[in-house]
Amino acid sequence: MNPRLTALALLMGRAFRSTTATLKSRTGLFVGTAAVAIGGYWVIVHPPVQAVGRGEVVLRSNQLTGEASLHREGSLLVLPGLHETRRYPLRDQVYRPTASAKAGGPAPFQSVEGLSLGVDLTIRYALDPTRLASVSRNLPEDLGAEVVQPAVQGVIYKTFTRYTVREIFSTKRADIQAQIEAELKPRLAADGILLRAVQMGQVDLPAEYRQGMDRLLAQELETEKMRYTLELKAKQVEQTALEGEAERVRREKAALAAANEQVIAARAQEEAMKHVLPFKEKQIQQRQLEAEAEKQSRIRAAEGAAQARRIEAAGEAESRQKLADAEGYRLERVGRIASEQMARDGALITRHPLLIQKALADKLSDKISVIIAPPPTDGSFIGTALVGKLPAGSAAPATPESDKAGE
């Protein structure tokens, strides 16, 4: 066989296989995409997870087994075709027969006299969650209209026909409420409904009965007013008499109390004087003793002050004597020291005449230049060498003898 034809056949076979595989993969992808789309649409239309809100309960029933379960607030798995759900509110609900609230309404109540009247009733009820699973199969969709309303209507009309209009309006309201609640509670409980309360509000009476009742009430009020007026007058007379008697008794008691008070005051004063006189005498004695003690204290204080002055004077004299002796000793001692110092200075100057010049230089001011020169050979004063010689006979040379004589 031609090699070229063989190669061409191989290429065509590979292309065919590749095309077949491509078609198969695209068909599977298309089928998978379609299945996912159908499943997504089914999930959107029939979501498998449902939310249970607050204040409600969901009853989920299994279509295969027939089992039912209650689920409260949260999320709930519901499989389409397998599960069936029903939602029930757990909050209290109110039913008010508005057609019977007015006497001229479409369905008024009847009293035992056969009169029509309207009563504003409020029935508050709620579902019993503990019995909901067992009675849910028999409950209709609208509980208020199909269960509660017929039960209430069957009880209230029968109850009001046992009482008169006056009893319904005023004296038997609490009894009527209790009787309606006692008869209605077991009826609703049989269907899994709890009766919370029965409230009886405004009572609408017929117009004619209200007018007659108003007239009767007016007459009764007038009679009661007259009776109360007479009783008030009688009580006013009795009150006046009692007030007069009370005033007389009060005055007598006041006079007796005043007399007793004076007697008690006099006795108390007498008793007080018995204690006051000895107390006064003791006070006088105490003052005398205090005056004597004060005098003795002053005398002792004066004696102590005089003694202190004498001691102070003696001390002062002795102190002055000691100061005078100390001053004399000091002066004597200072004179003796000065004399000894002068003797030492004279002896020193005798031995060293130049100390006179040094002392002169020390006494001069620091602003004057001092020149220390050797003494003249003839023994004269050092100043002669600076200012020149003095005239003869004007000054005598200093000698040690003259210095001693001058001292």
C-alpha positions in Angstrom: 0.0 0.0 0.0 1.1 3.5 -0.7 2.7 5.0 2.5 1.0 8.3 1.8 -2.4 6.7 1.7 -1.7 4.8 4.9 -0.6 8.1 6.7 -3.7 9.8 5.4 -6.0 7.0 6.7 -4.3 7.2 10.1 -4.8 11.0 10.3 -8.5 10.6 9.3 -9.0 8.0 12.0 -7.5 10.2 14.7 -9.6 13.2 13.6 -12.7 11.1 13.7 -11.9 9.8 17.2 -11.1 13.3 18.4 -14.4 14.6 16.9 -16.4 11.8 18.6 -14.8 12.5 22.0 -15.5 16.2 21.6 -19.1 15.6 20.8 -19.5 13.2 23.8 -17.9 15.7 26.3 -20.1 18.5 25.0 -23.2 16.4 25.3 -22.4 15.5 28.9 -21.7 19.1 29.7 -25.0 20.2 28.2 -26.9 17.5 30.1 -25.2 18.4 33.4 -25.9 22.1 32.9 -29.6 21.4 32.2 -29.8 19.2 35.3 -28.2 21.9 37.4 -30.6 24.5 36.0 -33.7 22.4 36.6 -32.5 21.6 40.2 -31.8 25.3 40.9 -35.3 26.3 39.6 -36.8 23.6 41.7 -34.9 24.8 44.8 -36.0 28.4 44.2 -39.6 27.5 43.7 -39.6 25.0 46.6 -36.9 26.0 49.0 -35.7 23.1 51.2 -34.9 25.4 54.2 -37.7 27.5 55.6 -37.4 30.1 58.4 -39.7 29.9 61.5 -40.3 33.4 62.9 -40.8 34.5 66.5 -44.2 33.9 67.9 -45.2 31.2 65.5 -44.9 27.4 65.2 -44.6 25.2 62.1 -46.1 21.7 62.0 -44.1 19.5 59.6 -45.8 16.3 58.4 -44.0 13.4 56.6 -46.1 12.3 53.6 -44.6 8.8 53.7 -44.8 7.9 57.4 -47.5 10.3 58.5 -45.4 11.5 61.4 -45.8 15.2 62.5 -43.4 17.4 64.5 -43.5 20.9 65.8 -40.8 23.4 65.2 -40.4 26.8 66.8 -38.2 29.8 66.0 -35.2 29.0 63.7 -34.5 27.2 60.4 -36.4 24.1 59.2 -35.5 21.6 56.5 -38.5 20.9 54.2 -38.0 18.4 51.3 -40.4 19.0 48.5 -42.7 16.0 47.8 -41.8 14.5 51.2 -42.8 17.1 53.8 -45.9 19.2 54.2 -45.9 22.3 56.5 -48.6 24.4 58.3 -47.9 27.6 60.2 -49.8 28.5 63.3 -49.4 31.7 65.4 -48.6 31.3 69.1 -49.4 34.8 70.1 -52.7 35.7 71.8 -55.5 36.5 69.5 -58.7 38.5 70.1 -62.2 37.9 68.9 -64.8 40.6 69.3 -68.4 40.0 68.1 -68.9 43.5 66.7 -72.4 42.6 65.3 -73.7 42.3 68.9 -72.0 45.4 70.4 -75.0 47.7 69.7 -78.7 47.3 70.7 -79.7 48.2 67.1 -77.0 46.1 65.5 -77.6 43.1 63.2 -77.3 40.5 66.0 -78.1 42.0 69.4 -78.3 39.9 72.6 -81.7 39.1 74.2 -82.4 39.4 78.0 -84.8 37.3 80.0 -87.5 40.0 79.4 -87.0 39.7 75.6 -85.3 43.1 75.2 -82.5 43.6 72.7 -79.3 45.0 74.0 -75.7 45.2 72.8 -72.6 44.2 74.8 -69.0 44.8 73.9 -67.3 41.5 74.5 -63.6 40.6 74.0 -62.5 37.0 73.9 -58.7 36.5 74.1 -57.4 33.0 73.1 -54.3 31.3 71.9 -53.3 27.9 70.5 -52.1 25.2 72.8 -48.6 24.1 71.5 -48.7 20.9 73.5 -51.8 19.6 71.7 -51.2 21.1 68.3 -49.5 18.0 66.9 -52.5 15.7 67.9 -55.3 18.0 66.8 -53.8 19.7 63.8 -55.2 17.2 61.3 -58.8 18.2 62.3 -58.2 22.0 62.5 -59.4 24.2 59.6 -57.3 26.9 58.0 -59.2 29.8 59.6 -59.4 29.0 63.3 -61.1 32.3 64.3 -63.9 32.1 61.8 -64.5 28.3 61.8 -63.8 27.3 65.4 -63.7 30.2 67.8 -66.6 32.3 66.5 -69.2 29.4 66.5 -68.2 28.3 69.9 -68.4 31.9 71.3 -71.7 32.6 69.6 -73.2 29.3 71.0 -72.3 30.3 74.6 -72.9 34.0 74.9 -76.4 34.2 73.5 -77.5 31.4 75.7 -75.9 33.0 78.7 -77.4 36.5 78.3 -80.9 35.1 78.1 -80.7 34.0 81.7 -80.4 37.5 83.1 -82.4 40.7 83.2 -81.3 43.9 81.6 -80.6 45.5 85.1 -78.5 42.5 86.1 -76.5 42.6 82.8 -76.0 46.3 83.1 -74.9 46.5 86.7 -75.2 43.7 89.3 -74.2 40.5 87.5 -71.4 41.5 85.2 -68.7 39.5 87.0 -71.0 36.4 87.2 -71.8 36.6 83.5 -68.1 36.8 82.6 -67.2 33.9 84.9 -70.1 31.8 83.4 -69.1 32.5 79.8 -65.5 31.6 80.6 -66.5 28.4 82.4 -68.7 27.2 79.5 -66.4 28.4 76.7 -63.1 27.1 78.0 -63.8 23.3 77.7 -65.3 23.8 74.2 -62.2 25.5 72.9 -59.8 23.2 74.8 -61.3 20.2 72.8 -59.9 21.8 69.6 -56.5 22.6 71.2 -57.3 26.3 71.9 -56.6 28.0 75.3 -59.0 30.6 76.6 -57.1 33.4 78.1 -59.8 35.8 79.3 -63.3 37.1 78.7 -63.8 40.8 79.1 -67.2 42.5 79.2 -67.2 46.2 78.2 -69.9 48.7 77.5 -73.6 47.6 77.6 -75.8 49.4 75.0 -79.4 49.4 76.3 -82.6 50.0 74.2 -83.7 53.6 73.9 -87.1 53.0 75.5 -85.6 51.0 78.4 -82.9 53.6 78.9 -85.5 56.5 79.1 -87.7 54.5 81.6 -84.6 53.6 83.5 -83.5 57.3 83.6 -86.9 58.3 84.9 -86.8 55.5 87.5 -83.3 56.5 88.5 -84.4 60.1 88.8 -87.3 59.2 91.1 -85.0 56.9 93.1 -82.5 59.6 93.3 -85.1 62.1 94.4 -86.4 59.7 97.1 -82.8 59.0 98.2 -82.1 62.7 98.3 -85.2 63.4 100.5 -84.3 60.5 102.8 -80.7 61.7 103.0 -82.0 65.3 103.6 -84.2 64.2 106.5 -81.4 62.0 107.9 -79.0 65.0 107.6 -81.4 67.3 109.4 -81.9 64.8 112.2 -78.2 64.3 112.5 -77.6 68.0 112.5 -80.0 68.4 115.4 -78.3 65.5 117.2 -75.0 67.0 116.3 -76.0 70.4 117.8 -77.1 68.7 121.0 -74.0 66.7 121.2 -71.9 69.7 120.5 -73.7 71.6 123.4 -73.2 68.7 125.7 -69.6 68.4 124.6 -69.0 72.1 125.1 -70.5 71.9 128.7 -68.4 68.9 129.5 -65.3 70.6 128.0 -65.8 73.7 130.1 -66.3 71.7 133.3 -63.2 69.7 132.6 -61.3 72.8 131.7 -62.3 74.5 135.0 -61.5 71.3 136.9 -58.2 71.0 135.2 -57.4 74.7 135.9 -58.2 74.2 139.6 -56.2 71.0 139.8 -53.4 72.8 138.0 -53.4 75.6 140.5 -53.5 73.2 143.4 -50.7 71.1 141.9 -48.7 74.3 141.3 -49.2 75.5 144.9 -48.1 72.1 146.2 -45.2 72.0 143.9 -44.1 75.4 145.0 -44.5 74.4 148.6 -42.4 71.3 148.0 -39.9 73.4 146.1 -39.5 75.9 149.0 -38.7 73.0 151.3 -35.8 72.2 149.0 -35.0 75.8 148.0 -34.4 77.2 151.6 -31.8 74.6 152.6 -30.2 75.1 149.2 -30.1 78.9 149.7 -28.5 78.4 153.2 -25.9 76.2 151.6 -25.3 78.7 148.9 -24.7 81.5 151.6 -22.3 79.2 153.5 -20.6 78.3 150.3 -20.1 82.0 149.4 -18.8 82.8 152.9 -16.3 79.9 152.6 -15.4 81.1 149.1 -14.8 84.7 150.4 -12.6 83.4 153.3 -10.7 81.2 150.9 -10.3 84.2 148.5 -9.0 86.3 151.4 -6.5 83.7 152.5 -5.4 83.2 148.9 -4.8 86.9 148.5 -2.9 87.2 151.7 -0.7 84.2 150.7 -0.2 85.7 147.3 0.8 89.1 148.8 3.2 87.4 151.2 4.7 85.4 148.4 5.0 88.5 146.3 6.8 90.4 149.1 9.1 87.5 149.8 9.8 87.3 146.1 10.6 91.0 146.0 13.0 90.7 148.9 14.7 87.8 147.3 14.9 89.7 144.1 16.4 92.8 145.8 19.0 90.7 147.7 19.9 89.0 144.5 20.1 92.3 142.6 22.4 93.8 145.3 24.6 90.7 145.4 24.7 90.7 141.6 25.7 94.4 141.5 28.4 93.8 144.2 29.7 90.9 142.1 29.7 93.0 139.0 31.5 95.9 140.8 34.1 93.4 142.1 34.5 91.9 138.6 34.9 95.4 137.1 37.5 96.4 139.7 39.4 93.2 139.1 39.2 93.7 135.4 40.5 97.3 135.6 43.3 96.2 137.9 44.2 93.4 135.7 44.1 95.5 132.5 46.3 98.2 134.1 48.8 95.7 135.3 48.9 94.1 131.8 49.2 97.6 130.2 52.1 98.5 132.5 53.9 95.2 131.8 53.4 95.7 128.1 54.7 99.3 128.3 57.8 98.1 130.2 58.4 95.4 127.6 57.9 97.9 124.7 60.3 100.4 126.4 62.9 97.7 126.8 62.4 96.6 123.3 62.7 100.2 121.8 65.8 100.7 123.9 67.4 97.7 122.4 66.1 98.4 118.9 65.6 102.2 118.2 64.4 101.5 114.6 61.1 100.2 115.9 60.1 103.9 116.4 60.5 104.4 112.7 58.5 101.3 111.9 55.7 102.4 114.2 55.7 105.8 112.5 55.5 104.1 109.1 52.6 101.9 110.3 50.7 104.9 111.6 51.0 106.8 108.3 48.3 106.5 105.6 48.7 103.9 102.8 48.6 106.7 100.3 51.9 108.2 101.4 55.1 106.6 100.2 57.3 105.7 103.0 61.1 105.5 102.6 63.0 103.7 105.2 66.6 105.0 105.4 69.4 104.2 107.7 69.8 106.4 110.8 72.4 109.1 110.7 75.8 108.3 112.1 75.6 111.0 114.7 72.5 109.4 116.3 70.1 112.1 115.3 66.5 111.7 114.1 66.0 109.9 110.8 64.0 112.8 109.4 67.1 115.0 109.3 68.5 113.0 106.5 65.4 113.7 104.4 64.5 117.3 105.1 68.0 118.6 105.8 69.7 119.7 108.9 67.9 121.8 111.5 69.5 125.0 112.9 71.7 124.4 115.8 70.1 124.6 119.2 66.6 124.1 117.8 66.5 120.4 118.8 68.5 118.2 121.0 69.5 114.8 119.9 67.6 112.0 121.4 69.4 109.8 123.7 68.4 106.7 125.5 68.5 108.5 128.8 66.1 111.2 127.6 63.8 108.5 126.2 63.7 106.8 129.6 63.1 110.1 131.3 60.2 110.7 128.9 58.8 107.4 129.7 
